Amino acid sequence: MTPSKRTPQQRDRRFARVRHVTQAVFVGSCAASALFVGYAANAAHSVTTVPTVPTTTPSTTTSDDPATTDPATTDPATTTTLRRDPVTTTTPRTTVTTTPRTPATTPTTLKKVTPTTAYTPPTTVPVTTTTVCSSTPSGRVICY
């Protein structure tokens, strides 16, 4: 194998450049990922729905034979029956009466206001250049 034509300093600089490019790509992808997560969270926030809880109805067995009776349904310590009766509320309908809107009694008038200062167009000013002079160490003066 032939020896490398690069000095160790050149090799170190090349690795440093590659490391900087890799870090820049990583930081850029993290920023893009954070922006996307923020956008997705904002978009999902407006579509959130609340799930409903299913109701269970009790099962009844009408058997007097103890061999066919399920012990899980007869033992009150192990079963939980959730019964929800529908809530019915009747409220009488009320008649909504509306009163007609009356216009404002005071008329609104707009007054034209005259400007307090008149527009003055800009004036042209002659351009003057300043002369800059400098001196050399030998004593020569140069003016621009």
MINUPA-790495 format. One line per 3 residues: number of its first residue (from 1); for each residue x, y, z of N, C-alpha, C, O, CB. Coordinates in pm, 1 decimal, always signed. Atoms other than C-alpha are relative to their C-alpha. Glycine has a CB too. Layout:
// MINUPA-790495
NUM) X Y Z X Y Z X Y Z X Y Z X Y Z; ...
This chain:
// MINUPA-790495
1) +84.4 -116.0 +0.0 +0.0 +0.0 +0.0 +90.0 +123.7 +0.0 +191.0 +129.3 +70.2 -96.6 -1.0 +121.7; -82.4 -120.9 +10.6 +133.0 +343.5 -91.3 -38.1 +98.3 +110.0 -154.0 +103.5 +151.2 -16.3 +66.1 -139.6; +31.9 -96.2 -105.3 +158.1 +614.7 +171.2 -87.4 +113.7 -56.0 -81.3 +145.2 -174.9 +130.4 +57.2 +62.3
4) +91.0 -107.0 +38.8 -99.5 +894.5 +162.4 +78.8 +126.1 -33.5 +180.5 +155.5 +29.1 -101.8 +28.3 +112.2; -67.5 -122.1 +41.0 -1.4 +1216.4 -11.4 -45.7 +119.1 +84.6 +7.7 +229.0 +69.4 -25.8 +27.3 -148.4; +49.5 -109.0 -85.2 -193.0 +1424.6 +245.9 +76.8 +0.7 +132.1 +114.1 -103.7 +185.6 -153.2 -14.7 +25.8
7) -64.5 -12.7 -130.4 -30.2 +1555.9 +557.7 -105.3 -23.4 +108.6 -224.7 -16.6 +79.5 +67.8 +140.8 +16.5; +98.1 +18.7 -108.4 -193.3 +1486.9 +896.6 -87.8 +123.3 +22.3 -204.3 +110.2 +60.1 +72.2 -34.6 +129.5; +80.2 -121.1 -16.7 -306.7 +1850.3 +912.7 -110.0 +8.7 -106.3 -223.0 +47.7 -76.9 +89.8 +124.5 -6.4
10) +101.0 +0.2 +106.4 -483.2 +1822.2 +576.7 -109.9 -101.5 +29.6 -228.5 -75.3 +9.2 +65.1 -30.7 -136.0; +97.4 +103.5 -33.6 -648.0 +1500.8 +688.5 -92.8 +46.4 +112.4 -213.5 +22.7 +107.2 +71.7 -129.6 +40.7; +81.3 -49.7 -111.4 -765.9 +1662.7 +1013.4 -98.9 +106.9 -46.3 -213.9 +108.5 -2.5 +90.1 +56.7 +110.3
13) +90.7 -102.4 +51.7 -910.5 +1961.3 +826.5 -113.5 -61.7 -80.3 -227.8 -16.5 -72.2 +76.4 +99.7 -86.3; +103.3 +66.1 +79.7 -1095.8 +1730.5 +589.4 -102.3 -67.5 +91.1 -222.5 -58.2 +66.3 +63.1 -103.3 -95.7; +92.4 +62.0 -95.7 -1244.3 +1533.6 +880.7 -84.4 +105.8 +70.9 -202.7 +83.9 +96.8 +77.8 -83.5 +103.5
16) +75.4 -107.7 -65.5 -1344.3 +1860.0 +1047.9 -109.6 +52.1 -91.8 -221.0 +77.6 -46.0 +94.0 +115.2 +40.9; +102.9 -45.5 +94.6 -1527.5 +1973.9 +732.8 -113.5 -100.2 -9.9 -230.6 -62.3 -10.2 +60.8 +23.4 -138.7; +103.4 +104.0 +7.6 -1710.0 +1641.9 +707.2 -83.6 +0.1 +127.4 -205.5 -15.8 +121.4 +63.7 -139.7 -22.6
19) +71.8 -4.0 -127.2 -1801.3 +1663.7 +1076.7 -94.4 +119.4 +4.4 -207.4 +106.0 +51.2 +98.7 +5.8 +117.6; +85.6 -118.7 +0.9 -1938.2 +2017.2 +1033.0 -119.4 -17.9 -93.7 -230.8 +22.4 -60.2 +80.9 +123.2 -41.4; +111.2 +24.2 +93.1 -2146.6 +1915.9 +730.9 -99.1 -98.0 +62.0 -220.3 -79.8 +50.7 +52.4 -54.7 -136.1
22) +87.9 +98.0 -64.0 -2282.3 +1616.5 +922.1 -81.7 +65.9 +111.5 -201.3 +39.6 +124.2 +82.6 -117.9 +56.5; +72.3 -69.5 -106.3 -2373.5 +1836.1 +1219.4 -106.4 +93.0 -57.5 -216.1 +102.5 -2.4 +97.2 +79.2 +87.5; +97.1 -90.4 +62.0 -2546.6 +2087.5 +991.1 -120.7 -78.0 -51.8 -234.5 -33.9 -35.8 +65.5 +79.3 -114.9
25) +110.8 +83.1 +48.6 -2754.2 +1811.9 +829.4 -83.5 -50.3 +116.7 -206.3 -53.1 +107.9 +53.0 -118.9 -82.8; +72.3 +49.6 -116.3 -2845.7 +1672.2 +1171.3 -85.8 +109.1 +62.9 -202.1 +85.3 +95.4 +97.5 -55.4 +102.8; +76.3 -110.0 -59.8 -2951.7 +2010.4 +1311.3 -116.0 +39.2 -91.4 -225.8 +66.8 -43.1 +91.5 +122.2 +26.4
28) +106.9 -32.5 +94.0 -3151.8 +2084.9 +996.3 -112.2 -101.7 +2.5 -229.4 -64.7 -2.7 +55.1 +10.6 -139.3; +104.4 +102.3 -4.0 -3334.2 +1753.1 +1010.6 -75.9 +4.3 +131.8 -196.2 -21.6 +134.3 +60.4 -138.9 -21.0; +70.3 -13.8 -128.3 -3412.1 +1803.7 +1380.9 -96.9 +118.0 -3.7 -208.5 +108.3 +47.2 +101.0 +18.1 +115.5
31) +89.0 -116.4 +10.2 -3556.3 +2147.9 +1307.7 -120.7 -30.9 -87.5 -233.2 +5.9 -53.6 +75.8 +121.0 -56.5; +111.3 +36.4 +88.3 -3765.9 +2013.6 +1020.4 -94.7 -97.1 +70.1 -216.5 -87.5 +55.6 +52.8 -62.2 -130.9; +82.7 +95.3 -73.2 -3886.9 +1728.3 +1239.2 -84.0 +70.4 +105.9 -201.8 +38.9 +122.5 +87.4 -107.5 +64.9
34) +74.5 -73.4 -102.9 -3986.0 +1966.5 +1519.3 -112.1 +82.0 -62.5 -222.1 +88.1 -7.7 +94.1 +91.8 +80.0; +105.7 -75.7 +68.6 -4177.5 +2186.6 +1275.2 -113.2 -91.5 -44.5 -230.4 -56.1 -31.4 +57.4 +74.5 -121.2; +104.0 +92.4 +43.9 -4360.7 +1885.6 +1134.4 -81.3 -50.1 +117.9 -203.4 -60.7 +107.2 +61.3 -117.7 -75.3
37) +73.1 +46.9 -118.1 -4451.6 +1757.6 +1482.4 -94.5 +109.0 +49.4 -208.3 +80.3 +86.7 +98.1 -41.6 +112.8; +86.6 -109.9 -39.8 -4586.8 +2100.5 +1572.0 -118.1 +16.0 -93.0 -230.3 +38.3 -47.6 +78.0 +128.2 +5.3; +108.4 -10.5 +97.6 -4789.6 +2115.9 +1251.1 -98.3 -116.2 +16.7 -219.5 -94.8 +14.7 +56.6 +2.3 -144.0
40) +87.5 +116.4 -14.6 -4925.2 +1761.7 +1298.7 -81.5 +9.0 +128.6 -198.9 -28.0 +129.7 +82.3 -129.5 -1.4; +73.4 -13.4 -125.7 -5020.1 +1832.4 +1660.5 -109.3 +105.1 -13.2 -218.9 +88.3 +40.1 +95.3 +36.3 +115.0; +100.6 -104.0 +19.8 -5200.6 +2148.2 +1557.6 -112.9 -50.7 -89.6 -229.6 -20.9 -64.3 +64.0 +125.9 -60.9
43) +102.2 +52.2 +89.9 -5383.0 +1970.2 +1275.4 -83.8 -107.3 +69.5 -204.6 -114.8 +46.6 +64.7 -56.8 -127.0; +73.7 +105.5 -69.4 -5480.1 +1675.5 +1497.4 -85.0 +56.6 +111.6 -185.6 -3.5 +149.4 +95.6 -104.1 +55.8; +74.8 -60.9 -110.1 -5601.6 +1906.1 +1771.8 -140.9 +38.7 -43.3 -234.0 +29.9 +36.8 +73.9 +122.9 +52.9
46) +130.9 -45.0 +45.2 -5890.9 +2031.9 +1560.2 -90.0 -116.1 -40.4 -208.4 -93.7 -65.4 +15.6 +95.4 -115.9; +79.3 +113.0 +44.9 -6009.9 +1679.8 +1467.4 -24.9 -99.1 +113.8 -74.2 -208.9 +88.2 +69.3 -69.6 -116.6; +12.8 +90.8 -112.8 -6015.9 +1523.9 +1815.8 -146.7 -29.6 +28.3 -229.4 +61.5 +32.4 +67.6 +58.9 +124.3
49) +135.6 +40.6 -34.1 -6330.4 +1325.1 +1897.8 +2.9 -70.8 +134.1 +105.0 -127.0 +173.5 -61.0 -91.2 -109.9; +9.6 +64.1 -130.5 -6449.2 +1193.1 +2231.8 -67.5 -135.2 -19.7 -178.1 -141.0 -73.3 -79.1 +89.3 +102.5; +62.5 +130.9 +16.6 -6514.8 +817.7 +2237.8 -114.8 -16.9 +99.3 -112.8 +39.9 +208.4 +103.9 -112.4 +18.2
52) +112.6 +25.8 -87.7 -6841.9 +696.1 +2385.4 +23.4 -130.6 +75.1 +93.0 -219.3 +25.5 -132.0 -5.2 -80.0; -15.8 +118.3 -83.1 -6860.1 +435.1 +2661.9 -114.6 -95.0 -32.5 -230.9 -55.8 -22.8 +2.6 +36.7 +152.5; +108.6 +93.3 +29.7 -7053.1 +122.5 +2561.3 -70.0 -44.2 +129.4 -6.4 -58.6 +233.8 +54.1 -123.1 -76.7
55) +76.2 +45.1 -116.3 -7327.6 +12.6 +2798.3 -16.7 -150.7 -6.8 -25.6 -208.8 -114.9 -138.1 +70.1 +7.1; +18.0 +144.7 -6.9 -7366.4 -345.2 +2915.1 -136.1 -28.4 +58.9 -183.8 +42.8 +147.3 +111.9 -67.6 +83.9; +130.1 +40.8 -52.6 -7693.4 -518.1 +2976.9 +17.2 -131.4 +73.6 +94.2 -216.5 +29.0 -105.9 -13.2 -113.5
58) -16.8 +124.2 -76.1 -7728.2 -792.6 +3237.0 -64.2 -117.0 -74.2 -168.2 -103.2 -138.6 -61.4 +13.9 +141.2; +57.6 +121.0 +59.7 -7784.3 -1146.2 +3114.3 -72.0 -76.8 +110.5 -21.9 -90.1 +222.2 +110.7 -89.2 -68.6; +78.9 +73.6 -99.2 -8050.1 -1345.2 +3291.2 -11.1 -145.0 -42.3 -31.1 -176.3 -159.6 -140.6 +62.3 +17.3
61) +16.5 +142.4 +24.6 -8064.5 -1719.7 +3322.0 -117.8 -47.5 +84.0 -127.2 -18.1 +203.2 +130.7 -80.2 +33.7; +117.8 +50.3 -71.6 -8386.8 -1889.3 +3414.9 +9.4 -150.7 +9.0 -69.4 -223.0 -52.0 -132.3 +42.8 -70.3; -16.4 +143.4 -17.4 -8265.4 -2229.2 +3516.5 +9.9 -27.5 +148.7 +82.0 +41.1 +221.1 +125.5 -53.4 -76.3
64) -3.3 +36.9 -140.9 -8324.9 -2394.3 +3850.9 +103.3 -108.3 +27.2 +131.5 -139.3 +142.9 -137.1 -46.6 +45.3; -97.5 +107.1 -16.0 -8068.7 -2666.4 +3790.7 +135.3 +63.4 +36.1 +186.7 +143.3 -42.2 +10.6 -87.3 -130.8; -127.8 -59.8 -38.0 -7745.7 -2576.5 +3982.1 +114.0 -41.1 -91.1 +215.1 +29.1 -94.6 +33.6 -36.8 +141.3
67) -107.5 +44.5 +87.7 -7534.3 -2771.2 +3729.9 +8.8 +87.3 -125.0 +117.2 +102.9 -181.3 -20.7 -146.3 -39.1; -2.4 -80.7 +121.7 -7634.8 -2546.1 +3438.9 +14.6 +148.9 +27.9 +28.3 +228.3 -65.2 -125.3 -24.0 -79.5; -11.9 -140.9 -35.1 -7611.0 -2218.2 +3626.8 +147.3 +38.6 +1.9 +229.2 -30.5 +62.5 -66.6 +29.2 +137.3
70) -137.9 -48.5 +4.0 -7293.3 -2024.4 +3560.7 +31.9 +68.1 +133.3 -37.6 +162.4 +171.0 +21.8 +98.5 -119.9; -29.3 -60.2 -129.3 -7129.4 -1940.7 +3895.3 +44.3 +145.7 -11.3 +30.5 +221.3 +84.8 +106.4 -79.9 +70.2; -45.0 -138.3 +14.5 -6987.7 -1616.1 +3755.2 -117.5 +96.1 -4.2 -103.0 +212.5 +33.1 +84.3 +15.5 -125.9
73) +115.2 -90.1 +8.6 -7337.5 -1476.6 +3697.5 -82.5 -1.9 +127.9 -162.2 +89.2 +150.7 -87.8 -37.7 -118.6; +80.0 +6.0 -121.1 -7482.9 -1585.3 +4029.5 +72.8 +55.0 +121.0 +8.4 +91.6 +219.2 -41.7 -140.9 +26.5; -77.2 -47.9 -113.2 -7201.2 -1475.4 +4259.8 +4.1 +153.4 -5.3 +65.7 +209.0 -96.2 +144.4 -60.9 -0.7
76) +2.4 -146.0 +8.4 -7263.1 -1106.8 +4340.6 +134.3 +63.2 +30.4 +153.4 +180.6 -1.3 -103.1 +55.0 +94.0; -128.8 -59.1 -33.7 -6906.2 -1055.7 +4464.1 +89.5 +13.4 -122.5 +180.4 +96.4 -122.3 +69.7 -83.3 +106.3; -89.1 -2.8 +115.2 -6750.4 -1118.8 +4121.2 -61.8 +68.5 -121.1 +8.8 +93.6 -218.7 +40.0 -139.9 -36.4
79) +60.4 -60.7 +118.4 -6999.5 -959.1 +3884.3 -36.1 +145.0 +29.5 -72.9 +181.3 +141.2 -125.4 -79.3 -44.9; +40.4 -139.7 -8.6 -7064.2 -595.7 +3821.2 -93.8 +26.7 -115.6 -57.1 +10.9 -232.0 +123.3 +96.7 -2.8; +98.3 -29.1 +103.2 -7374.5 -500.3 +3634.4 -19.0 +150.1 -4.9 -47.4 +214.5 +96.1 -135.1 -73.2 +26.7
82) +13.6 -142.7 +19.1 -7391.1 -154.1 +3493.0 -128.0 +24.5 -78.5 -137.9 -12.1 -195.6 +123.9 +59.7 -72.9; +127.4 -23.5 +65.9 -7743.0 -45.0 +3412.7 -22.1 +150.3 -6.4 -13.1 +221.1 +93.9 -117.4 -71.7 +74.6; +24.6 -142.4 +19.3 -7818.0 +293.1 +3269.3 -138.1 +16.8 -59.9 -167.3 -30.5 -169.8 +108.4 +64.9 -90.9
85) +132.8 -28.7 +50.5 -8172.0 +406.6 +3233.7 +6.3 +126.7 -83.8 +79.7 +219.7 -50.4 -102.2 +14.4 +115.7; -2.3 -121.2 +81.4 -8239.0 +658.8 +2961.3 -63.0 +116.2 +76.6 -164.9 +100.0 +143.7 -73.8 -22.9 -133.6; +48.9 -118.8 -67.1 -8290.6 +1007.5 +3094.1 -99.1 +68.5 -93.5 -66.3 +102.7 -207.1 +117.1 +95.7 +39.6
88) +100.6 -69.1 +82.0 -8610.8 +1164.3 +2968.3 -42.7 +124.7 +74.2 -88.6 +118.9 +188.3 -123.5 -92.1 -30.9; +40.8 -127.2 -57.4 -8678.6 +1526.0 +3034.8 -84.9 +71.6 -103.4 -45.3 +86.3 -219.1 +123.4 +86.3 +42.5; +86.6 -71.5 +93.6 -8966.4 +1713.2 +2880.7 -10.6 +143.8 +46.2 -46.2 +171.7 +160.6 -141.0 -66.2 -9.9
91) +14.6 -141.6 -29.8 -8960.8 +2087.4 +2867.6 -98.4 +57.8 -101.0 -90.2 +27.8 -220.1 +138.2 +74.9 -4.7; +95.6 -57.1 +94.7 -9246.6 +2284.1 +2718.7 +69.4 +100.4 -91.0 +162.6 +170.1 -50.9 -117.0 +67.1 +74.4; -57.9 -93.6 +96.0 -9167.2 +2482.9 +2409.4 -44.1 +141.5 +34.8 -159.4 +165.8 +70.6 -41.5 -36.3 -145.3
94) +32.4 -138.9 -28.1 -9151.3 +2853.5 +2461.2 -4.0 +76.9 -131.1 +67.3 +44.0 -225.9 +102.5 +62.7 +98.0; +11.9 -81.5 +119.8 -9248.9 +3111.6 +2205.9 +97.8 +116.0 +11.1 +102.2 +185.8 +112.5 -145.9 +51.1 -19.7; -98.2 -106.4 +1.0 -8976.8 +3353.1 +2113.1 -63.9 +121.5 -64.7 -112.7 +115.5 -177.6 +129.9 -42.6 -74.7
97) +54.1 -123.2 +56.4 -9093.7 +3706.1 +2064.3 +115.7 +93.8 -28.7 +208.6 +107.0 +51.1 -103.5 +66.3 +96.2; -106.9 -90.6 +38.5 -8878.1 +3954.4 +1883.6 -56.1 +140.0 -11.5 -170.7 +159.3 -52.3 +65.8 -43.9 -132.6; +39.8 -138.8 +15.0 -8894.2 +4328.5 +1892.7 +75.9 +58.0 -117.5 +194.0 +28.2 -135.4 +26.3 +81.3 +129.8
100) -70.4 -54.6 +117.0 -8812.5 +4522.5 +1578.6 +108.7 +97.4 +44.0 +94.4 +168.8 +143.2 -99.1 +70.4 -95.6; -111.4 -89.4 -31.2 -8486.2 +4710.2 +1579.1 -36.8 +141.5 -41.5 -96.9 +164.6 -146.4 +130.4 -45.8 -71.0; +23.2 -140.1 +33.3 -8509.1 +5083.2 +1588.3 +132.0 +63.7 -34.6 +232.7 +36.5 +30.8 -68.6 +75.5 +116.1
103) -127.1 -63.4 +36.1 -8248.0 +5294.7 +1416.2 +42.3 +99.2 +107.1 -38.7 +144.5 +188.0 -11.0 +70.5 -136.3; -53.5 -94.6 -97.8 -8026.8 +5520.5 +1619.7 -68.5 +135.3 -17.6 -94.2 +178.0 -130.2 +154.2 +14.0 -14.9; +73.8 -125.1 +7.0 -8198.2 +5847.4 +1704.6 +89.5 +118.0 -34.3 +40.8 +219.2 -84.8 -70.2 +25.5 +130.5
106) -88.9 -111.2 +32.2 -7889.2 +6065.9 +1664.7 +65.7 -27.7 -134.1 +125.7 -133.6 -152.4 +107.0 +21.0 +111.1; -62.2 +24.0 +130.3 -7771.3 +6107.1 +1306.5 +151.8 +12.4 +10.3 +204.5 +94.1 +85.7 -54.7 +98.6 -105.4; -145.2 -3.5 +2.2 -7406.9 +6041.0 +1238.1 +42.6 +74.8 -124.2 +6.8 +36.6 -235.7 +60.9 -143.0 +3.5
109) -47.9 -77.3 +114.7 -7240.6 +6298.7 +1017.5 +151.5 -0.1 +0.5 +215.4 -0.9 +105.7 -54.9 +145.3 +2.8; -144.8 -3.7 +14.7 -6889.6 +6303.1 +885.8 +40.4 +140.5 -39.6 -17.0 +198.7 -131.7 +49.2 -103.8 -104.5; -49.9 -133.1 +31.5 -6701.4 +6630.8 +883.5 +135.4 -13.5 -67.2 +220.9 -90.8 -24.1 +9.7 +88.2 +127.3
112) -126.7 +2.9 +71.0 -6421.9 +6690.5 +640.1 +97.4 +91.1 +73.3 +67.7 +207.9 +98.4 -17.2 +43.4 -148.8; -100.2 -75.2 -73.0 -6109.7 +6803.5 +819.8 +103.7 +48.9 -99.3 +155.7 -28.5 -179.6 +65.1 -85.7 +112.0; -102.4 -55.4 +88.6 -5874.4 +7033.8 +637.9 +137.1 -28.4 +58.9 +154.8 -22.9 +180.6 -20.4 +152.8 -20.9
115) -134.1 +30.0 -52.2 -5506.8 +6945.3 +664.5 +62.3 +124.8 +60.2 +41.8 +236.4 +12.3 +91.0 -56.5 -111.4; -61.5 -113.4 -69.4 -5306.8 +7162.0 +899.6 +129.5 +42.7 -66.7 +164.7 +160.5 -60.9 +26.3 -34.9 +145.7; -124.5 -37.2 +67.7 -4981.7 +7151.0 +702.7 -11.2 -39.0 -145.7 -63.6 -145.5 -178.3 +123.7 -67.8 +66.1
118) +2.1 +28.1 +143.2 -4946.5 +7168.7 +327.0 +123.1 -80.2 -36.4 +225.3 -74.5 +31.9 -6.8 +130.5 -82.7; -111.1 +81.5 +46.6 -4723.2 +6932.7 +136.0 +102.8 +90.6 -66.1 +70.9 +171.9 -152.9 -48.3 -110.1 -98.2; -108.9 -74.1 +63.5 -4388.7 +7081.0 +49.6 +89.7 -99.2 -70.8 +144.9 -189.1 -7.4 +80.6 +84.0 +104.0
121) -84.1 +94.5 +73.3 -4199.6 +6902.3 -223.8 +146.1 +16.1 +40.5 +187.3 +124.1 +82.8 -15.7 +19.8 -151.9; -141.5 -8.9 -38.3 -3834.7 +6822.1 -157.4 +75.2 +92.5 -94.9 +44.0 +101.9 -213.6 +65.2 -139.9 +0.7; -82.0 -89.4 +81.4 -3580.7 +7069.7 -279.7 +128.9 -70.5 -38.3 +176.8 -159.4 +32.1 +30.3 +131.7 +75.3
124) -125.5 +61.0 +43.7 -3272.0 +6979.3 -473.4 +115.7 +77.1 +61.5 +116.0 +200.2 +63.0 +11.1 -1.8 -155.6; -115.9 -58.6 -64.8 -2944.6 +7043.3 -297.6 +121.6 -38.8 -82.5 +134.5 -154.8 -121.6 +13.5 -47.4 +149.1; -118.7 +37.6 +76.7 -2616.4 +7059.6 -483.7 +88.4 -95.5 +80.8 +105.9 -80.4 +201.7 +80.0 +125.7 -40.6
127) -84.3 +100.2 -64.0 -2389.7 +6766.8 -409.2 +141.6 +53.3 +5.8 +198.7 +94.2 -95.3 -5.4 -135.7 -75.6; -138.6 -44.3 -16.2 -2054.7 +6863.2 -268.9 +81.8 -119.1 +46.9 +37.6 -198.6 +129.8 +11.3 +119.8 +101.1; -89.6 +108.3 -40.5 -1766.4 +6625.9 -234.9 +107.8 +59.2 +89.1 +152.1 +172.3 +69.2 +62.8 -72.5 -124.1
130) -107.0 -45.4 -88.6 -1511.9 +6654.7 +37.9 +132.5 -53.7 -51.2 +139.3 -163.1 -107.1 -24.9 -45.5 +146.5; -132.7 +40.8 +42.9 -1144.7 +6636.3 -37.0 +69.6 -67.7 +116.6 +75.7 -13.8 +227.1 +82.4 +121.0 -51.7; -70.5 +75.2 -102.1 -951.8 +6373.5 +155.2 +146.8 -3.3 -38.6 +182.9 -42.4 -149.7 -58.2 -144.2 +15.8
133) -143.9 +0.1 +25.6 -579.1 +6411.0 +182.5 +69.3 -95.6 +96.9 +30.5 -107.5 +213.1 +58.7 +143.1 +13.2; -78.6 +88.3 -85.3 -329.4 +6160.1 +315.2 +147.1 +21.0 -33.8 +182.4 +66.2 -142.7 -41.8 -150.2 -18.6; -143.3 -18.9 +24.0 +44.0 +6166.3 +352.7 +71.3 -132.7 +14.4 +32.1 -218.3 +93.8 +59.7 +104.6 +97.3
136) -80.5 +121.0 -3.1 +299.2 +5897.4 +293.6 +109.7 +17.0 +103.9 +135.6 +129.4 +146.8 +60.0 -31.1 -139.8; -108.6 -14.7 -98.5 +583.5 +5820.1 +538.3 +115.6 +85.3 -50.4 +191.5 +140.6 +29.2 +52.5 -135.9 +39.0; -111.1 -83.6 +50.3 +823.7 +5999.6 +307.3 -35.2 +147.4 -0.1 +51.2 +230.9 -26.7 +39.0 -42.7 -141.1
139) +39.0 -139.3 -7.6 +620.9 +6321.6 +344.8 -77.6 +46.6 -120.3 -111.0 +164.8 -128.4 +119.6 +84.7 +16.9; +75.0 -36.9 +119.0 +438.5 +6319.1 +12.8 -148.7 +5.7 +35.5 -197.4 -85.8 +101.9 +26.3 -100.7 -116.2; +140.6 -17.5 -29.5 +75.1 +6445.1 +36.7 -79.8 -33.9 -125.2 -50.1 +16.3 -233.6 -29.7 +144.5 +48.4
142) +86.6 +38.5 +112.0 -193.8 +6286.7 -185.6 -141.6 +37.5 +38.4 -189.4 -2.2 +144.7 +11.5 -154.1 -33.8; +139.1 -39.9 -24.0 -542.2 +6439.7 -207.5 -90.4 -64.5 -103.2 -55.3 -73.0 -220.9 -15.1 +154.0 -3.8; +96.4 +65.7 +89.0 -843.4 +6264.9 -356.7 -115.4 +90.8 -19.9 -209.4 +56.4 -91.6 -47.1 -135.1 +55.5
